[in-house]
Amino acid sequence: MTAQQAITYDTFVELATADSAVVGLVLKGSRAHEGMTTEHSDHDLYVVLEAGATTALTRFAGHRTPELDLVILSLDEFRAAGMPGFERYALARARVVLDRLDGGIAQILAGKARLDTDEAFREAGEWLDAYANSLYRSVKNDRDGHALAARLDAADSIRFLLELLFALDRRPRPYNKYLEWELARFPLPGWETGMLLDAADHITGTGDVSTQRRLFARVEAVARRAGHGAVLDAWGEDVDLMRPQ
C-alpha cells in the first residue's frame, strides 16, 4: 500500500507532531475559512521543517489525495512562500496547527497578511492603471458597438479594481471563492460591502457603462486621496470618458 493510499490528515498530523524536525504545521484553504468547508474539501497542509533538519517525512513530499495535499518545505522556503505569489492570500488566512517557534510561525503568517507601505503604494498604482485601462476599453467598445468586448473588458476591470482596493488597505486580494467571506468579516474601509459586491456582480454580468462610470467616480476620489492622482492624470482627457456623463 502506498503512502498516498494509507495516510490520512489526522494520522499525518500525529506523525508530524511527534517529529522534532517539524517546527510548524499550517492548514490553508477552505478548512481554514470558517463555514466554507464542504464534503469535497481536502486538507491543504504546509509542513515546515527546521533548517538543515532531516526527517523520514520527506517521503510524503508531493503527496496529493482527495483528503490530503502536503507541501513540505524548509523554514526559509516557508518565509518566502507567496512573497510575492499566488499563495499569499491563502497563507494570510491560514490556520496554525503546530508552532514550535513560540509564535514564530504565526508571526510569519501575519507578515504575509499585511503589505508593507512601499509595496502597497507601488502595487496600488499599478492596479489603478490596469483598472483604468480595462474600464476605458470597455466604455469605448460599448460606444462603438462591440458588446462582447465591452463586457469582457468590464469583467477584467473588476478584477483589477479588487486588487487595487485591497492593496490600498495593504492586504492581499482574496481568491474569488473567498471574496464574500473576506468582506463579510473584514470589510474594506470606506466601502459598503453590499454595494461593492452588487456593483461587481452587475458590471461583470452586463458591462453596464453607467454603473462602471459611477463606480469609477468613487474610485477616482479614493485613489487621489491615497496619492495616486498622477496615475489618473497621465490618462489626460481620456479619463473624461470614464467619468459619469
C-alpha positions as CSV (number, residue, x, y, z in Angstrom):
1,M,0.0,0.0,0.0
2,T,1.4,3.4,-0.9
3,A,1.8,6.4,1.4
4,Q,-0.9,8.2,-0.6
5,Q,-3.3,5.4,-0.1
6,A,-2.6,5.0,3.6
7,I,-2.1,8.4,5.2
8,T,-5.0,10.5,6.5
9,Y,-4.9,14.1,7.7
10,D,-5.2,13.1,11.4
11,T,-2.6,10.4,11.1
12,F,-0.1,12.6,9.3
13,V,-0.6,15.4,11.9
14,E,0.1,12.9,14.6
15,L,3.3,11.7,12.9
16,A,4.5,15.3,12.2
17,T,3.8,16.5,15.7
18,A,6.0,13.6,17.1
19,D,8.9,14.6,14.7
20,S,11.2,17.2,16.2
21,A,12.3,18.2,12.7
22,V,8.9,19.7,12.1
23,V,8.7,23.3,13.5
24,G,5.3,24.2,12.1
25,L,2.1,22.8,10.5
26,V,-0.2,25.3,8.7
27,L,-3.6,24.5,7.3
28,K,-4.8,26.6,4.4
29,G,-7.8,26.6,2.0
30,S,-11.5,26.1,2.8
31,R,-10.7,24.3,6.1
32,A,-9.0,27.4,7.3
33,H,-12.1,29.5,6.4
34,E,-14.9,29.0,8.9
35,G,-18.1,28.0,7.1
36,M,-16.5,27.2,3.8
37,T,-15.9,23.5,4.2
38,T,-17.9,21.1,2.1
39,E,-17.9,17.3,1.6
40,H,-15.4,17.8,-1.2
41,S,-12.9,19.9,0.9
42,D,-9.5,18.3,1.4
43,H,-6.8,19.3,3.9
44,D,-4.1,21.6,2.4
45,L,-1.2,21.4,4.8
46,Y,2.2,23.1,4.9
47,V,4.8,21.1,6.7
48,V,7.6,23.4,7.9
49,L,11.0,21.8,8.7
50,E,13.8,23.2,10.8
51,A,16.7,24.5,8.6
52,G,19.1,21.6,7.8
53,A,16.9,19.0,9.5
54,T,16.4,15.5,8.1
55,T,13.2,13.6,8.5
56,A,11.6,10.5,7.1
57,L,8.5,12.6,6.5
58,T,10.1,13.8,3.3
59,R,8.8,10.6,1.7
60,F,5.5,12.3,1.7
61,A,6.7,15.2,-0.5
62,G,4.3,15.8,-3.3
63,H,1.6,13.8,-1.5
64,R,-1.8,14.6,-3.1
65,T,-5.1,12.7,-2.5
66,P,-8.7,13.8,-2.3
67,E,-8.3,14.1,1.5
68,L,-4.8,15.5,2.0
69,D,-2.4,17.7,0.0
70,L,1.0,18.2,1.5
71,V,3.7,20.9,0.9
72,I,6.9,20.0,2.7
73,L,9.4,22.9,2.9
74,S,12.2,24.4,5.0
75,L,11.6,27.4,7.3
76,D,13.3,29.7,4.9
77,E,11.2,28.5,2.0
78,F,8.1,28.9,4.1
79,R,9.1,32.5,4.9
80,A,9.4,33.2,1.1
81,A,6.2,31.4,0.1
82,G,3.8,33.8,-1.6
83,M,6.1,36.8,-1.2
84,P,5.1,37.6,-3.8
85,G,2.9,35.0,-5.3
86,F,-0.5,33.5,-5.7
87,E,-0.2,31.7,-2.3
88,R,0.0,34.9,-0.3
89,Y,-3.7,35.2,0.4
90,A,-4.1,31.5,1.2
91,L,-1.3,31.8,3.8
92,A,-2.5,35.1,5.1
93,R,-5.7,33.4,6.2
94,A,-4.2,30.0,7.1
95,R,-4.6,28.3,10.4
96,V,-1.7,27.3,12.6
97,V,-1.9,23.6,13.6
98,L,1.6,23.4,15.2
99,D,4.0,26.2,16.1
100,R,7.2,25.1,17.8
101,L,8.8,28.6,17.4
102,D,6.9,30.2,20.3
103,G,4.6,32.1,17.9
104,G,7.1,32.4,15.1
105,I,5.0,30.5,12.6
106,A,2.0,32.7,13.4
107,Q,4.2,35.8,13.1
108,I,5.4,34.7,9.6
109,L,1.7,34.3,8.5
110,A,0.9,37.7,9.9
111,G,3.6,39.2,7.8
112,K,2.1,37.7,4.7
113,A,-1.3,39.2,5.6
114,R,0.0,42.8,5.5
115,L,1.7,44.5,2.6
116,D,4.4,47.0,3.7
117,T,3.8,50.6,2.9
118,D,6.0,50.9,-0.1
119,E,4.8,47.6,-1.6
120,A,1.2,48.6,-1.1
121,F,1.6,52.0,-2.7
122,R,3.5,50.6,-5.7
123,E,1.0,47.8,-6.3
124,A,-2.0,50.1,-5.9
125,G,-0.6,52.5,-8.6
126,E,-0.1,49.6,-11.0
127,W,-3.6,48.1,-10.3
128,L,-5.2,51.5,-10.7
129,D,-3.7,52.0,-14.1
130,A,-4.8,48.5,-15.1
131,Y,-8.3,49.1,-13.9
132,A,-8.5,52.4,-15.8
133,N,-7.2,50.7,-18.9
134,S,-9.9,48.0,-18.9
135,L,-12.6,50.4,-17.9
136,Y,-11.6,52.8,-20.8
137,R,-11.6,49.9,-23.3
138,S,-15.0,48.7,-22.0
139,V,-16.6,52.1,-22.4
140,K,-15.1,52.6,-25.9
141,N,-16.2,49.2,-27.0
142,D,-19.7,49.8,-25.8
143,R,-19.7,53.1,-27.6
144,D,-18.5,51.5,-30.8
145,G,-21.0,48.7,-30.8
146,H,-18.6,45.8,-29.7
147,A,-20.9,44.4,-27.0
148,L,-18.9,41.2,-26.1
149,A,-15.6,43.1,-26.0
150,A,-17.2,45.7,-23.7
151,R,-18.4,43.0,-21.3
152,L,-15.1,41.2,-21.3
153,D,-13.2,44.4,-20.6
154,A,-15.7,45.3,-17.9
155,A,-15.1,41.9,-16.2
156,D,-11.3,42.5,-16.4
157,S,-11.7,45.9,-14.8
158,I,-13.4,44.4,-11.7
159,R,-10.5,42.0,-11.2
160,F,-8.1,44.9,-11.3
161,L,-10.3,47.1,-9.1
162,L,-10.4,44.5,-6.4
163,E,-6.6,44.2,-6.5
164,L,-6.5,47.9,-6.2
165,L,-8.9,48.2,-3.2
166,F,-7.2,45.5,-1.2
167,A,-3.7,47.0,-2.0
168,L,-5.0,50.4,-0.7
169,D,-5.8,48.6,2.5
170,R,-2.4,46.8,2.5
171,R,-4.0,43.4,2.1
172,P,-3.6,40.6,-0.5
173,R,-6.7,40.2,-2.6
174,P,-8.7,37.1,-1.7
175,Y,-9.4,34.4,-4.3
176,N,-12.8,34.8,-5.9
177,K,-14.1,31.9,-3.8
178,Y,-13.4,33.7,-0.6
179,L,-14.2,37.3,-1.6
180,E,-17.6,37.4,0.1
181,W,-16.3,35.5,3.1
182,E,-13.4,38.0,3.4
183,L,-15.6,41.1,3.0
184,A,-18.2,39.9,5.4
185,R,-15.6,39.6,8.2
186,F,-13.0,42.2,7.2
187,P,-14.8,45.0,5.2
188,L,-12.7,47.4,3.1
189,P,-12.6,50.7,4.9
190,G,-14.9,53.3,3.3
191,W,-16.7,50.8,1.2
192,E,-20.2,49.3,1.9
193,T,-19.7,45.6,1.2
194,G,-23.2,45.0,-0.3
195,M,-22.9,47.9,-2.7
196,L,-19.4,46.9,-3.8
197,L,-20.4,43.3,-4.4
198,D,-23.6,44.3,-6.2
199,A,-21.7,46.6,-8.5
200,A,-19.1,43.9,-9.3
201,D,-21.9,41.4,-10.0
202,H,-23.8,43.8,-12.3
203,I,-20.7,45.0,-14.1
204,T,-19.3,41.6,-14.8
205,G,-22.7,40.3,-15.9
206,T,-23.8,43.2,-18.1
207,G,-20.9,45.6,-18.7
208,D,-23.3,48.4,-17.9
209,V,-21.4,51.6,-18.7
210,S,-23.4,53.9,-16.3
211,T,-22.7,51.6,-13.4
212,Q,-19.0,51.5,-14.4
213,R,-18.8,55.2,-14.5
214,R,-20.5,55.8,-11.2
215,L,-18.1,53.3,-9.6
216,F,-15.1,55.0,-11.2
217,A,-16.2,58.3,-9.7
218,R,-15.8,56.8,-6.2
219,V,-12.6,55.0,-7.1
220,E,-11.1,58.2,-8.5
221,A,-11.8,60.1,-5.3
222,V,-10.3,57.3,-3.2
223,A,-7.2,56.9,-5.4
224,R,-6.5,60.6,-5.4
225,R,-6.8,60.8,-1.6
226,A,-4.3,57.9,-1.4
227,G,-1.8,59.9,-3.5
228,H,-2.3,58.2,-6.9
229,G,-3.6,61.3,-8.8
230,A,-0.6,61.2,-11.1
231,V,-1.6,57.8,-12.4
232,L,-5.0,59.1,-13.5
233,D,-3.7,62.4,-14.7
234,A,-1.4,60.5,-17.1
235,W,-4.6,59.5,-19.0
236,G,-5.1,63.1,-20.0
237,E,-8.5,63.9,-21.5
238,D,-9.2,60.1,-21.9
239,V,-10.2,60.0,-18.2
240,D,-13.3,62.0,-19.0
241,L,-14.7,59.1,-20.9
242,M,-14.6,57.0,-17.7
243,R,-16.4,59.6,-15.6
244,P,-20.2,60.0,-15.2
245,Q,-21.6,61.9,-18.2
